[in-house]
């Protein structure tokens, strides 16, 4: 218990000193071995770092991101906007609703929230401002809606969560479908409320023929999620192979069938950006393997579980404590570190409480996704602020109703795990 407390204290001190989370994990692991377990050779830190990154399933992350970037370079993205307009454009506050719908559609392609903020925001934030929406509101709705990108499959966070919890990638991806759709609908309700309250403009109502034409027009764009999940669930391809197929799909369907190939310079810049973002994720995952192993040696998860259950045995209170922890930490820590740090700490406790692993991990990912849009450090906030040309503090208030709607769905899936597990159990039997 004492060694575990020292370990966690050292880790927190390093983080608050401004040392990056991944580096803090590695330094903590090395010092713990060096001074508290001298019988274990410290070379194992480097071995586990590279061993954690050397995982086939992680290869799908850069390919999902690249597929989304390629989509945004072609007319496929414009087709998603037309589909969203056909569905909700006639409701007052049209562009706000379209932003939420496009974020949901685009989530089925990129698996990355920041990519969604960039792609959706670049087009729709200026359009909303031009139509009379406040700059703060336009930025806020885009930022929160883009967090759905890591809930609806494919999702890079779900892949990382599956790796650190030793669970099925397909099960976690499927587990995010219903929560992601519910989150999108909840945001849509808030958007419609504000559209009516502030008398935001709406688009001309399309005939049913016009709507069907828009849906037909958007089939090539909406085909990528079908190809991805269809291939994975049928067992024809692995998630990594499906991610490669999504790139081929974007390169073939986007440029060739839509008569427009993106400039090679743009593809090169996108590829470099993908490599940079992926290297950050890989390093963090490798560091988390070290940290998780050290936590296990120090028996930290067992100690925390014993400490919590000493004061309460109420499942309701313990789950509430976990949710508050995720949301509080999410205000200053990125999503991947939250998953990497708290999975080895809370997962054993969740298993003791009888919470299904899939439901537990999806709930954690959902909460971590909300952190991406939570001030002051959410990464989507800063991307949205740059696109909207506005300071974060100036649209913080507009974020709150949308984050409150997301919180309602978070509580639902935390206390009714069947919302998460029903689809994986139905399709996969687990």
C-alpha positions in Angstrom: 0.0 0.0 0.0 2.8 2.4 0.9 4.7 1.7 -2.3 1.5 2.2 -4.3 0.8 5.6 -2.6 4.4 6.7 -3.3 4.1 5.6 -7.0 0.8 7.6 -7.5 2.2 10.6 -5.7 5.3 10.6 -7.8 3.2 10.3 -11.0 1.0 13.2 -10.0 4.0 15.4 -9.1 5.6 14.8 -12.5 2.4 15.6 -14.3 1.8 18.9 -12.4 5.4 19.9 -13.1 4.3 20.0 -16.7 6.0 16.8 -17.9 3.9 15.0 -20.6 1.8 12.2 -19.3 3.6 9.4 -21.3 7.0 10.6 -20.0 5.6 10.8 -16.5 4.5 7.1 -16.8 7.9 6.0 -18.0 9.9 8.0 -15.4 7.6 6.7 -12.6 8.0 3.1 -13.8 11.8 3.5 -13.9 12.2 5.1 -10.5 9.8 2.6 -8.9 11.8 -0.3 -10.2 15.2 1.2 -9.5 14.5 2.1 -5.8 11.6 -0.1 -4.7 12.2 -3.3 -6.7 16.0 -3.4 -7.3 15.7 -7.2 -8.0 14.0 -6.4 -11.3 16.4 -5.1 -14.1 15.4 -1.7 -15.3 16.0 -2.7 -18.9 12.5 -4.2 -18.8 11.1 -0.6 -19.0 12.4 -0.2 -22.5 11.3 -3.8 -23.4 7.8 -3.2 -22.3 7.7 0.3 -23.9 8.4 -1.2 -27.4 6.4 -4.3 -26.6 3.3 -2.2 -25.9 3.6 -0.4 -29.2 4.3 -3.7 -31.1 0.7 -4.6 -31.5 -1.0 -5.4 -34.9 -4.4 -3.9 -33.9 -2.8 -0.5 -33.4 -2.1 -0.3 -37.1 -5.7 0.6 -37.8 -5.5 3.9 -36.1 -3.5 5.9 -38.7 -5.5 4.3 -41.5 -8.8 5.4 -40.0 -7.5 8.9 -39.6 -6.1 9.1 -43.2 -9.4 7.8 -44.6 -11.2 10.6 -42.9 -8.7 13.2 -44.2 -9.1 11.8 -47.8 -12.9 12.0 -47.5 -12.7 15.7 -46.5 -10.6 16.5 -49.6 -13.2 15.2 -52.0 -16.9 15.9 -52.7 -17.9 13.0 -50.5 -18.0 15.4 -47.5 -20.3 17.7 -49.4 -22.6 14.8 -50.0 -22.8 14.1 -46.3 -23.9 17.8 -45.8 -26.6 17.3 -48.4 -27.9 14.2 -46.7 -28.0 16.0 -43.3 -29.8 19.0 -44.9 -32.4 16.6 -46.4 -33.1 15.1 -42.9 -33.1 18.2 -40.6 -32.6 21.3 -42.8 -36.3 22.3 -42.8 -36.2 22.7 -38.9 -35.5 26.2 -37.6 -31.8 26.4 -36.8 -31.0 24.2 -39.8 -27.2 24.7 -40.0 -26.8 23.8 -36.3 -28.8 20.6 -36.7 -26.8 19.8 -39.9 -23.6 20.2 -38.0 -24.7 17.6 -35.5 -25.9 15.2 -38.2 -22.8 15.6 -40.3 -20.6 15.0 -37.2 -22.5 11.7 -36.6 -22.1 10.6 -40.3 -18.4 11.7 -40.3 -17.8 9.8 -37.0 -18.4 6.6 -39.0 -15.4 7.4 -41.1 -12.6 9.1 -39.1 -12.8 7.7 -35.6 -11.1 10.8 -34.4 -12.8 13.8 -32.7 -10.2 16.4 -33.5 -10.4 15.4 -37.2 -14.2 15.9 -37.1 -13.8 19.3 -35.5 -11.4 20.4 -38.2 -13.4 18.9 -41.2 -16.9 19.9 -40.0 -15.9 23.2 -38.4 -14.0 24.5 -41.4 -17.1 24.3 -43.6 -20.0 24.9 -41.2 -18.7 27.4 -38.5 -18.2 30.1 -41.1 -21.5 29.2 -42.8 -23.4 29.5 -39.5 -21.7 32.8 -38.7 -22.7 34.1 -42.1 -26.3 33.2 -41.5 -26.5 35.1 -38.2 -25.6 32.5 -35.6 -23.3 33.9 -32.9 -19.7 33.0 -33.3 -19.8 31.5 -29.8 -22.8 29.2 -30.5 -21.5 28.1 -33.9 -18.2 27.1 -32.3 -19.8 25.4 -29.3 -22.2 23.1 -31.2 -19.4 22.1 -33.6 -16.9 21.3 -30.8 -19.3 19.1 -28.7 -20.8 17.4 -31.8 -17.4 16.3 -33.0 -16.8 14.3 -29.8 -19.2 11.7 -31.2 -16.4 10.9 -33.6 -14.7 8.7 -30.9 -17.9 7.0 -29.8 -19.6 5.8 -33.0 -17.4 3.2 -34.8 -14.8 3.2 -36.1 -13.1 4.8 -33.0 -9.5 5.1 -32.3 -10.2 5.4 -28.5 -12.2 2.2 -28.6 -9.3 0.4 -30.2 -7.0 1.7 -27.5 -9.6 0.8 -24.8 -9.8 -2.8 -26.2 -6.1 -3.2 -26.1 -5.6 -2.0 -22.5 -8.6 -4.0 -21.2 -7.7 -7.2 -23.3 -11.3 -7.2 -24.7 -12.7 -7.6 -28.2 -12.2 -4.6 -30.6 -15.4 -5.6 -32.5 -17.4 -5.8 -29.2 -16.3 -2.3 -28.1 -16.9 -0.8 -31.5 -20.4 -2.2 -31.6 -20.9 -1.1 -28.0 -20.4 2.5 -29.0 -23.1 2.5 -31.7 -26.2 3.0 -29.5 -24.5 5.4 -27.0 -23.2 7.4 -30.0 -26.5 7.7 -31.7 -28.2 8.6 -28.4 -25.6 11.3 -27.8 -26.2 12.7 -31.3 -30.0 12.7 -30.7 -29.5 14.4 -27.4 -27.4 17.2 -29.0 -30.0 17.5 -31.7 -32.8 18.1 -29.1 -30.7 20.9 -27.6 -30.0 22.3 -31.1 -33.6 22.3 -32.0 -34.6 24.0 -28.8 -32.2 26.9 -29.4 -33.2 27.1 -33.1 -36.8 27.7 -32.1 -36.0 29.9 -29.1 -33.7 32.2 -31.0 -35.5 32.0 -34.3 -32.5 30.8 -36.2 -32.9 30.5 -40.0 -34.0 27.3 -41.7 -33.5 25.8 -45.2 -36.4 25.4 -47.7 -38.3 22.2 -47.0 -37.5 19.5 -49.6 -40.1 17.3 -51.2 -39.9 13.6 -50.5 -38.4 13.2 -54.0 -35.8 15.8 -53.2 -34.9 14.0 -49.9 -34.6 10.6 -51.6 -32.4 12.2 -54.3 -30.1 13.6 -51.6 -30.0 10.3 -49.8 -29.1 8.5 -53.1 -26.5 11.2 -53.7 -25.0 10.5 -50.3 -24.8 6.7 -50.6 -21.1 6.7 -51.7 -20.1 8.8 -48.7 -22.2 6.7 -46.2 -20.8 3.5 -47.7 -17.5 3.5 -45.8 -19.1 2.7 -42.3 -21.1 -0.1 -43.9 -17.9 -1.5 -45.6 -15.9 -1.2 -42.3 -18.4 -2.7 -39.9 -19.7 -5.2 -42.4 -16.3 -6.6 -43.0 -15.3 -6.8 -39.4 -18.6 -8.3 -38.2 -18.7 -10.9 -40.9 -15.2 -12.0 -40.0 -13.9 -11.4 -43.6 -11.4 -8.8 -42.4 -9.8 -7.7 -39.2 -10.2 -4.1 -37.9 -6.7 -3.3 -39.3 -7.5 -4.7 -42.7 -10.9 -2.9 -42.7 -9.0 0.4 -42.0 -6.8 -0.2 -45.1 -9.9 -0.9 -47.2 -11.4 2.4 -46.0 -8.4 4.2 -47.5 -8.8 2.4 -50.8 -12.5 3.1 -50.8 -11.8 6.9 -50.2 -9.2 6.9 -53.0 -11.4 5.1 -55.5 -14.9 6.3 -54.7 -13.9 9.9 -53.8 -11.6 11.0 -56.6 -12.5 8.7 -59.5 -16.3 8.4 -59.2 -16.7 12.0 -58.1 -14.3 13.4 -60.8 -11.8 15.1 -58.6 -8.5 13.8 -57.2 -7.0 15.8 -54.4 -3.6 17.5 -55.0 -0.7 15.2 -54.2 0.7 17.9 -52.0 -2.4 17.8 -49.8 -2.2 14.0 -49.6 1.5 14.3 -48.6 0.7 16.8 -45.9 -2.1 14.7 -44.6 0.1 11.6 -44.4 2.8 13.5 -42.5 0.1 14.8 -40.0 -1.2 11.3 -39.6 2.2 9.9 -38.8 2.8 12.6 -36.2 -0.5 12.0 -34.5 -0.1 8.3 -34.6 3.4 8.4 -33.1 2.0 10.3 -30.1 -0.7 7.7 -29.6 1.8 4.8 -29.9 4.2 6.3 -27.5 1.4 6.9 -24.9 0.2 3.3 -25.3 3.7 1.9 -24.8 4.2 4.0 -21.7 0.8 2.9 -20.3 1.9 -0.7 -20.6 4.8 0.1 -18.3 2.6 2.1 -15.9 0.0 -0.6 -15.7 2.6 -3.3 -15.0 4.1 -1.2 -12.2 0.6 -0.6 -10.8 0.0 -4.3 -10.7 3.4 -5.0 -9.0 2.5 -2.3 -6.3 -1.0 -3.8 -6.0 -2.5 -0.4 -6.5 -5.8 -1.6 -8.0 -6.4 -4.0 -5.1 -5.6 -1.3 -2.6 -7.9 1.3 -4.2 -10.7 -1.3 -4.4 -10.3 -2.2 -0.8 -10.2 1.5 0.2 -13.4 2.3 -1.6 -15.3 -0.8 -0.5 -14.3 0.0 3.1 -16.4 3.1 3.1 -19.2 2.0 0.8 -20.5 -1.1 -0.8 -23.1 0.7 -2.9 -22.7 0.1 -6.6 -24.6 3.3 -7.4 -22.2 5.4 -5.3 -19.1 3.7 -6.7 -20.2 4.2 -10.3 -21.0 7.8 -9.5 -17.5 8.3 -8.1 -16.0 6.8 -11.3 -18.0 9.1 -13.5 -17.1 12.2 -11.4 -13.5 11.2 -11.6 -13.5 10.8 -15.4 -15.3 14.1 -15.9 -13.1 16.0 -13.5 -9.9 14.6 -14.8 -11.1 15.2 -18.4 -11.0 18.9 -17.9 -7.2 18.9 -17.9 -6.2 15.5 -19.3 -6.6 14.2 -22.8 -8.8 11.2 -23.6 -6.1 8.6 -24.3 -4.2 9.2 -21.0 -7.5 8.9 -19.1 -8.2 5.5 -20.6 -4.6 4.3 -20.1 -4.3 5.5 -16.5 -7.7 4.5 -15.1 -8.4 1.2 -16.8 -5.9 -0.8 -14.7 -7.1 1.1 -11.6 -10.9 0.8 -12.0 -11.4 -2.2 -14.2 -10.7 -4.8 -11.4 -13.2 -2.9 -9.2 -15.8 -2.9 -12.0 -15.4 -6.6 -12.4 -15.9 -7.1 -8.7 -19.2 -5.1 -9.0 -20.3 -7.3 -11.9 -20.1 -4.6 -14.5 -19.5 -6.0 -18.0 -16.1 -5.1 -19.4 -17.5 -3.8 -22.6 -20.0 -1.6 -20.8 -17.3 -0.3 -18.4 -14.9 0.6 -21.2 -17.5 2.2 -23.5 -18.7 4.3 -20.5 -15.1 5.4 -19.9 -14.5 6.3 -23.5 -17.8 8.2 -23.6 -16.7 10.2 -20.5 -13.2 10.8 -21.9 -14.8 12.0 -25.2 -16.7 14.6 -23.2 -13.4 15.8 -21.8 -12.3 16.7 -25.4 -14.9 19.4 -25.4 -14.5 20.4 -21.7 -12.7 23.6 -20.7 -10.0 24.5 -20.2 -7.8 21.8 -21.9 -10.1 19.9 -24.3 -8.2 19.5 -27.6 -11.4 19.9 -29.7 -11.9 23.3 -27.9 -8.7 24.7 -29.2 -9.3 23.5 -32.8 -12.8 24.9 -32.8 -11.6 28.2 -31.3 -8.9 28.5 -34.0 -11.5 27.9 -36.8 -14.1 30.1 -35.2 -11.5 32.8 -34.5 -12.7 33.1 -30.9 -11.2 32.7 -27.5 -12.2 29.6 -25.5 -13.6 31.5 -22.6 -16.0 33.4 -24.8 -18.0 30.3 -25.8 -17.6 28.2 -22.6 -21.2 29.1 -21.5 -22.7 28.0 -24.8 -21.0 24.6 -24.3 -22.8 23.8 -21.1 -26.3 22.8 -22.4 -24.7 20.4 -25.0 -22.4 18.9 -22.4 -25.4 18.6 -20.0 -27.2 16.6 -22.7 -24.2 14.3 -23.1 -24.0 13.8 -19.3 -27.6 12.5 -19.3 -26.6 9.8 -21.9 -23.4 9.1 -19.9 -25.4 8.4 -16.7 -27.9 6.3 -18.7 -25.2 4.0 -20.1 -23.3 3.8 -16.8 -26.4 2.6 -14.8 -28.1 0.7 -17.6 -25.2 -1.3 -19.2 -27.6 -3.2 -21.4 -27.8 -0.1 -23.6 -24.1 -0.8 -24.4 -24.0 -4.6 -24.4 -27.2 -5.4 -26.2 -25.8 -4.9 -29.7 -22.5 -6.8 -29.2 -24.4 -9.6 -27.5 -26.9 -9.8 -30.3 -24.4 -9.7 -33.2 -21.3 -11.3 -31.6 -22.7 -13.3 -28.7 -20.5 -11.4 -26.2 
